[in-house]
Amino acid sequence: MYAVIRHTFEIDVSNKYNSYGEWRHRVWLFDTEQEAMTYAITLLDNPLLIANEHYLAHAIETLQTGKFWQVGRESVAVGKVEDKIDIVFKGDSDEKSLH
């Protein structure tokens, strides 16, 4: 199984006098790497890329070869999903330590 991960900043402009933004971290799961890569390429929608076909081609190539693309603090990545890890906390509810 493969995952597409997007780290992006979304601005809410529903109120024209008071807008705000938040970082969003989204993950989508796919059965094959090809499906994941196909979807990841659709997320390369940054205005800098859309305005320049050569920069977009470079972003697609970078994503396909390195499984990662970033501009500024926004990024898209494709990764292999690993098995779930069980975390056991030791101690009382006020003071938890990972062991």
N, C-alpha and C positions, 0 to 999 in steps of 0.2 A: 504494500500500500504506500502511496505517496501523498505528500501534503504540499499545498501552495500556501505560503505565508505572506501576508501583506501588512506592512507597518506604514500607516498614513495618518495625516492630520486632517480632520474634517471640520469645516467651519459651518456653524448653524446660522443662517441669515434669515430665519423665519420672522424675526423682528428687525425691521430696518434701522431701529434706533439702538438696539442692544444685541450685537452678535457675539458669539463666543465659539471657541474651538476646543477639540479634544483629540488626543491621540487614540487611534483605533488599531487594534491588532486582531486580524482576522485569519482564520485557517479554513481551508477547504480540503477534503480528502478525495482521492482518486485511486482507482484500482491499478492503473499503469502510469509509468513515468511519462509516456507520450500524452496521455490525457491531461496530466498535471501540467506539463509544459505548454500544451495548447492553450489551456485556460490562463496560465501565468502570463503568456504573451498578450492576452487581451487586457491584462491589468496595466500594461505599459501605456497609460493614458495621460501621462504628464504633459502639460502644454508645451514644454520644451521639445519633447519627442514628436508630438503631433505636428509641430510647425516645421520640422526638419527631417526629411526622409532618410538622410544619411545617418543622422544621430539615432533615429528609430532603428534602422538596420543594425547599427553598432550595439544598441541596447539589446536587441533580440539575440544577436550573436553572443554577447556577453552572458545573457541569461542561459542560453543553450549550452555554452561550454563550461561556465563556472557555476551554474545553477543559482546565480544571485545577480541582482541588478540594483543599484542605488543611485539616487540623485538627491543631494542634500541629506536630509534625515529620513526620507521616504525610501522604502525598499520592497522588492518582490523576490521571493526565494522559492526554490523547489527542493524538498528534502524527502528522504526515505523515513517512513514511520517505523520507529523501533517498538519493541515490546514494552508493555506497561511496567513501571517500576513501583513496587509497594514500599511506601515510606512508613516506618514505625516510629512513633514519638514515644519517648520515655520520660516520665516525670508527671507531676500533677498538671492540671489545666492552666495554672498561672505561669508555670515555667516549663516550656517544652524544649527539649533538646533532641536533635536528630541523631540517631545511632543506628 
